[in-house]
Structure formats: structure tokens, C-alpha cells
Amino acid sequence: MTISVCEDKEQLAQKAANLFLQIAQRAIEERGRFVAALSGGSTPERTYTLLAQPERATQLDWNKVYLFFGDERFVPHDDPRSNYHMVKQAMLDALPLPAGHVLAVRTDLPTPEAAAEHYEQMLLAFFALPDRQTLPRFDLVFLGLGDDCHTASLFPSAAALTERKRLVVATPPGTLPPPVDRITFTFPLINAARQVVFLVAGSNKAKTLYRALVERPPIWLCPAVGIRPADGELLWLVDKEAASLLPPEQLNPQR
């Protein structure tokens, strides 16, 4: 695990955008395509806006980029609460991504459970896997950290925390707004990624970050501690305000 502390939210967003490009370029060179799972929230939103700016957008062959969503709210895609809606406005509308390269959760299906099952089958088909015994491997997964220590839509005490077979599940609302059902990647899928990056900014996240990285309570209390890539890298990209309570020894380049 690596913790990288940025001066402020803007530097964090700049670094995250540059990292996205670096990982994408390397994946395309090595495997012919780049497959990422995006996060919702205000912190990554600025990162997406930066990626859509011409000076960065022109650095990548978007014909070889495929984007999924690590979690989604069970609302229409044009609903302001939708992660897809936010990413579309911040980035997708400005990028030359081919049709079919943005693989969003089908929130127009009858139930969150149906949406989760459909998304899992989409993942298996995309990665050409016969079943969920072999885990899809994302090149990059962006994650956020909620005030209640949740990540993706893996909330404290939720049944989704114990799921070890399914790749994608439906889960009820957590304690934080908005109070809508969710669809989320599970721990096994996230932890199979080559690179997982948490984006955490703001003084309001300092106590939660301390809890996740120093206190490390059980997963059912703090789901973020369950993110442990099996054969990949874990980076916490945080700003100074969020990192303000971390002890100096926690900020070593490698742990």
C-alpha cells in the first residue's frame, strides 16, 4: 500500500488524472486495451473534468479505452444522483469514446437485483469468462471513502460485505444520503484489479481516513479496510486536509 499526500484538492485531481493516463497508456501498450472502473462523488468529478480537457484527452487513444462503474444508484441515468450522469457531464460528453465503450449499469430494469445480475453478466461477457470462478481483472479501479467508512456502495453491516461469489450485487441504502438502492462491485472483484486508487480530500474526511488507515476496525464497521488487492497495487491519493490526523510513520512511501 502507498499513501500519496497532495497539497490540496486540485493537486490531487491533477495527479489522479495524470495517473489515469499513465496506467491507460501502459495497459494499451502491454495488453491492447485499458479497462477502468470509475467512482462517483465530488472528489473524482474534478479528475474527470481534467481528463476531458484537450491537453490530456489527446494523449490517449480512446478507441482502446473501456469504462465501467464500480457502483451506481438505482435511479435513471439522467437523474442528478446518478454516477453515470455525473461522469457523462464531467467527461464523457467531451471525449471521442466509441459507442459501446462506456458500460453503464442498466438502471431501467425492474429491480436493483436485476440490474446487478445484468451488470455481472455484462462483465463476464466483456472479459470472455465462462463464469465467475475466474475474476475479471480491471487495469484501474477508482474508489472514494464515505464519512461512514464505506467505499463503492459497500456499506457498514450490509450483507454485500460477506459476498464472496458474486461480482456485482444490489444493496440497500446506507445511512448517508441519498436514500436510494445501489448496485455495487463486491470485494473479490475490486481486489482482483491491477491498480486500486482511493481519492480522498477535505478536512471532513480526516477522522474517517485515520479510522481506515490507523485504527483499522473490522470490515463490517469500516468496509474500506476490506480493499486489499490480491495481486495488484493499492494507492491512497489524499490531500493534506484529509491526511492531517495520520501519524508521520503512516506516510512512508511504502508500507
C-alpha positions in Angstrom: 0.0 0.0 0.0 1.2 3.5 -0.8 -0.1 6.8 0.6 0.5 9.9 -1.5 -0.3 13.3 0.1 -1.2 16.2 -2.2 -1.2 19.9 -1.2 -4.9 20.4 -1.9 -7.9 19.0 -3.8 -6.7 20.5 -7.1 -3.3 18.9 -7.0 -5.0 15.6 -6.0 -7.2 15.8 -9.1 -4.3 16.7 -11.3 -2.3 13.8 -10.0 -5.2 11.4 -10.4 -5.8 12.5 -14.0 -2.2 12.0 -14.8 -2.1 8.6 -13.2 -5.2 7.6 -15.2 -3.4 8.4 -18.4 -0.2 6.7 -17.3 -1.9 3.4 -16.4 -4.1 3.6 -19.5 -1.1 4.1 -21.8 0.8 1.2 -20.2 -2.2 -1.1 -20.4 -2.7 -0.3 -24.1 1.0 -0.9 -24.8 1.0 -4.2 -22.9 -2.5 -5.7 -23.5 -4.0 -3.6 -26.3 -6.7 -2.0 -24.3 -7.4 -0.2 -21.0 -10.3 -1.2 -18.8 -11.2 1.0 -15.8 -14.0 1.2 -13.2 -15.0 4.7 -12.2 -16.3 6.1 -8.9 -18.9 8.7 -8.2 -18.6 11.6 -5.8 -17.3 15.2 -5.9 -13.6 14.3 -5.5 -13.2 12.3 -8.7 -15.5 14.6 -10.6 -12.7 17.2 -10.9 -10.4 14.4 -12.1 -12.8 13.5 -14.9 -13.1 17.2 -15.9 -9.4 17.4 -16.2 -9.2 14.2 -18.3 -11.7 15.8 -20.8 -9.5 18.8 -21.4 -7.7 18.7 -24.7 -4.2 18.7 -23.3 -4.9 15.4 -21.6 -7.6 13.9 -23.8 -5.3 14.0 -26.9 -2.7 11.9 -25.1 -4.9 8.7 -25.2 -6.3 6.5 -27.9 -9.9 6.4 -26.6 -10.7 3.7 -29.2 -8.9 1.3 -26.8 -10.5 2.6 -23.6 -13.4 0.9 -21.8 -15.2 2.4 -18.8 -17.3 0.6 -16.2 -18.8 1.9 -12.9 -17.8 0.4 -9.5 -21.2 1.3 -8.1 -24.3 3.0 -9.2 -27.5 4.3 -7.6 -30.7 2.7 -8.8 -32.1 5.9 -10.5 -32.5 6.9 -14.2 -29.3 7.9 -16.0 -30.5 11.5 -16.3 -31.1 11.8 -12.6 -28.6 14.1 -10.9 -27.9 11.4 -8.2 -26.7 9.0 -10.9 -22.9 8.4 -11.0 -23.2 7.9 -14.8 -24.9 11.3 -15.1 -22.1 13.0 -13.3 -19.4 11.3 -15.3 -21.2 12.0 -18.5 -21.4 15.7 -17.8 -17.8 15.9 -16.4 -16.1 13.9 -19.1 -17.9 11.6 -21.4 -19.7 14.3 -23.5 -16.3 15.8 -24.4 -14.4 12.6 -25.3 -14.3 10.6 -28.5 -15.3 7.3 -26.9 -16.8 4.9 -29.4 -20.3 3.6 -28.8 -20.3 0.6 -26.5 -17.1 1.6 -24.7 -18.9 3.1 -21.7 -20.6 0.2 -20.0 -23.1 1.7 -17.5 -25.4 -0.1 -15.1 -28.9 -0.7 -16.6 -31.0 1.1 -14.1 -34.1 0.9 -16.3 -34.6 -2.8 -15.3 -37.4 -3.7 -12.9 -35.3 -4.1 -9.7 -31.8 -3.4 -8.4 -31.2 -7.2 -8.2 -32.0 -7.5 -11.9 -29.6 -4.6 -12.6 -26.8 -6.2 -10.6 -27.3 -9.6 -12.3 -27.3 -7.9 -15.8 -24.1 -6.0 -15.0 -22.4 -9.1 -13.8 -23.3 -10.9 -17.0 -22.1 -8.0 -19.0 -18.7 -8.1 -17.1 -18.4 -11.9 -17.8 -19.2 -11.4 -21.5 -16.8 -8.4 -21.8 -13.9 -10.3 -20.3 -14.9 -13.5 -22.1 -15.2 -15.5 -18.9 -17.5 -18.6 -18.8 -18.5 -18.0 -15.2 -17.5 -16.0 -12.1 -14.9 -18.6 -11.0 -12.3 -16.6 -12.8 -12.3 -13.0 -11.8 -12.3 -10.2 -14.3 -9.2 -8.0 -13.9 -9.5 -4.3 -14.2 -6.5 -2.2 -15.0 -7.7 0.6 -12.7 -10.4 1.0 -10.1 -11.1 4.4 -8.6 -12.7 4.4 -5.2 -13.9 7.0 -2.7 -14.2 7.0 1.1 -17.6 7.9 2.7 -17.9 9.5 6.1 -19.2 6.2 7.4 -16.1 4.4 6.0 -17.9 2.9 3.1 -16.4 2.5 -0.3 -18.1 1.9 -3.6 -21.6 1.0 -2.3 -20.2 -1.4 0.3 -21.8 0.0 3.5 -21.2 -0.9 7.2 -23.1 -4.0 8.3 -24.5 -4.6 4.8 -24.9 -8.2 3.5 -22.8 -7.3 0.5 -19.7 -7.3 2.7 -19.8 -11.0 3.1 -20.4 -11.8 -0.6 -17.5 -13.9 -2.0 -19.0 -15.4 -5.1 -21.0 -12.7 -6.9 -19.1 -10.0 -8.7 -21.9 -7.4 -8.5 -24.8 -7.2 -6.1 -27.7 -5.0 -5.2 -27.6 -3.4 -1.7 -30.0 -1.2 0.3 -29.2 2.4 1.0 -26.6 3.2 3.7 -27.1 5.8 6.4 -25.8 8.6 4.2 -27.9 10.4 1.5 -29.2 9.9 -1.0 -31.5 7.1 0.4 -31.7 5.0 -2.8 -30.9 1.4 -3.6 -27.5 0.7 -5.0 -25.6 -1.7 -7.3 -22.0 -2.3 -6.4 -18.9 -4.3 -7.2 -18.0 -6.8 -4.4 -14.7 -7.2 -2.6 -13.5 -10.1 -4.8 -13.9 -8.1 -8.0 -12.3 -4.9 -6.7 -9.4 -6.8 -5.1 -8.7 -8.6 -8.4 -7.7 -5.3 -10.0 -4.2 -4.4 -11.1 -4.4 -1.0 -9.5 -6.9 0.4 -7.0 -6.8 4.1 -6.2 -8.7 5.8 -3.4 -9.3 9.5 -3.9 -9.9 11.3 -0.6 -10.0 15.0 0.0 -11.1 17.5 2.6 -10.9 18.1 6.4 -14.2 16.3 6.8 -12.6 13.1 5.8 -9.6 13.3 8.2 -11.2 11.3 11.0 -12.6 8.6 8.6 -9.2 8.3 6.9 -7.5 7.9 10.3 -10.0 5.2 11.2 -9.5 3.3 7.9 -5.7 3.5 7.9 -4.7 3.6 11.5 -7.4 2.2 13.7 -8.5 -0.4 11.1 -11.7 -1.7 12.7 -13.4 -4.8 11.4 -14.8 -4.7 7.8 -18.4 -4.7 9.0 -17.7 -1.4 10.7 -15.4 0.1 8.1 -15.7 -1.6 4.7 -12.8 0.4 3.2 -10.4 -1.8 5.1 -11.6 -4.7 3.0 -9.8 -3.3 -0.1 -6.7 -5.4 -0.3 -5.7 -6.2 -3.9 -4.6 -9.8 -4.2 -2.0 -9.3 -6.9 -2.2 -5.6 -7.6 -1.3 -2.2 -6.1 -3.2 -0.1 -3.7 -2.8 3.7 -3.6 -4.4 6.2 -1.3 -4.3 9.5 -3.0 -5.2 12.1 -0.4 -4.9 15.8 0.2 -3.2 17.4 3.3 -6.5 18.2 5.0 -7.7 14.6 4.8 -4.2 13.3 5.9 -3.9 15.8 8.8 -4.5 13.2 11.6 -2.3 10.5 10.1 1.0 9.8 12.1 4.2 10.6 10.2 5.2 6.9 10.1 1.9 6.2 8.2 3.1 8.5 5.4 6.2 6.4 4.4 6.3 5.9 0.6 5.7 2.1 1.0 4.1 0.1 3.8 
